Amino acid sequence: YLIDLARLEGVVNRVFDGAGDEETPPLEINRLQLMSAEAFTQSRIVLARSLQLVSLRFPLHEHFSALVRGEQPGIPEPGPQVVAVWRRDYRVRRLPVDPAAARLLTLLGEGRLVGDALVCLVREQPSLAPHLGTLLPGWFQGGAERGWIGGVEASGSLTAPTSE
């Protein structure tokens, strides 16, 4: 518990002190929606510089919030949780993330093409295959709204974050 709590606090502090994306508007989701399926799968997603994912063995997102408010919550029961930590508008934000979505973000953050990242995800978690059609739009919509997606590189050119 204490190790995970210290890891989460360390990530929050690094994001606070690190590079932010305050000067860059988040990608408008319609930029992704207007791409053909082929162009999308052959593109690279550029993630926000501040976005960090931390895998925990305890569900500490709410627990950490309670500690920040000065409360004394009890130690939560063990259970995995992935927390996204990022900075937007000069504020550090945290949010629990679905583990499969977190894995996709990690693969995309490694610079993989969207299609390659999806193939890798399905190989690792075959049970996701029939559900990706419903999951992906929400994952990308949420990522764009939160400012996690800074741009899309399609065929070597960077798509601007917002339309003019």
SVG drawing of the C-alpha trace seen along z (x, -y; Angstrom):
<svg xmlns="http://www.w3.org/2000/svg" viewBox="-20 -29 30 43">
<polyline fill="none" stroke="black" stroke-width="0.4" points="0.0,0.0 2.7,-2.5 4.8,-1.7 1.9,-2.3 0.9,-5.5 4.4,-6.8 4.5,-5.8 1.3,-7.7 2.5,-10.8 5.8,-10.7 4.0,-10.6 1.7,-13.5 4.8,-15.5 6.7,-14.7 3.6,-15.8 3.3,-19.0 7.0,-19.8 7.2,-18.5 6.3,-19.7 2.7,-20.6 0.5,-21.2 -1.2,-24.4 -0.2,-26.2 -1.5,-23.4 -5.2,-23.0 -6.4,-19.3 -7.1,-17.5 -10.7,-17.9 -12.3,-14.5 -13.8,-15.2 -10.2,-15.1 -10.1,-11.4 -13.7,-10.8 -13.1,-12.3 -10.2,-9.9 -10.8,-6.8 -10.3,-3.5 -7.2,-2.8 -5.7,-6.2 -6.5,-6.0 -4.9,-2.6 -1.8,-3.8 -1.4,-6.9 0.4,-7.6 -1.3,-9.2 0.8,-11.9 0.0,-11.9 0.1,-14.9 3.6,-15.3 2.4,-15.3 0.3,-12.1 1.6,-9.4 -0.1,-6.1 0.6,-4.4 -0.4,-0.8 -1.2,-0.2 -2.0,2.8 -4.4,0.9 -7.3,-1.4 -5.8,-4.6 -7.3,-7.3 -10.2,-8.2 -7.9,-7.4 -5.3,-9.9 -8.0,-12.5 -9.2,-12.0 -5.6,-12.4 -5.2,-15.6 -8.4,-16.9 -6.8,-16.2 -9.0,-13.2 -7.7,-10.0 -9.2,-7.2 -8.7,-3.6 -6.3,-1.5 -8.3,-0.1 -8.5,3.5 -5.9,4.7 -7.1,4.5 -5.5,3.4 -6.1,-0.1 -4.5,-2.1 -4.5,-5.9 -3.9,-8.5 -2.1,-11.6 -1.8,-14.7 -1.6,-18.4 -4.0,-20.7 -4.6,-24.4 -1.8,-24.3 -3.7,-21.8 -2.7,-18.2 -5.5,-15.8 -6.0,-12.2 -8.5,-9.6 -8.8,-5.8 -8.5,-4.2 -9.7,-0.9 -6.7,1.4 -7.2,2.2 -7.5,-1.5 -4.3,-2.1 -2.5,0.6 -3.6,-0.9 -2.3,-4.3 1.0,-2.8 1.3,-1.1 0.4,-4.4 2.9,-6.3 5.6,-4.0 5.1,-5.4 3.2,-2.4 0.8,-2.8 -2.8,-2.7 -3.4,0.5 -0.3,2.2 -1.2,1.1 -4.7,2.6 -3.3,5.9 -1.0,6.1 -3.8,5.3 -6.0,8.0 -3.2,10.6 -2.6,9.8 -6.3,9.7 -8.3,11.8 -11.5,11.3 -11.5,7.6 -11.8,8.3 -15.6,8.5 -15.9,5.3 -13.4,3.0 -15.9,1.5 -17.9,0.2 -15.0,-0.6 -12.7,-2.5 -14.9,-5.5 -15.4,-6.2 -11.7,-5.7 -10.6,-8.1 -13.4,-10.6 -12.5,-10.6 -8.8,-10.9 -9.4,-13.9 -11.8,-15.7 -9.2,-15.3 -6.4,-16.6 -4.5,-13.3 -4.2,-13.4 -2.1,-16.2 -2.2,-15.3 -2.2,-12.6 0.6,-11.9 -0.8,-10.5 1.7,-9.5 4.5,-11.6 2.5,-14.8 1.1,-16.1 -2.6,-16.9 -3.2,-20.2 -5.0,-19.8 -8.0,-22.0 -9.7,-23.1 -9.5,-26.7"/>
</svg>
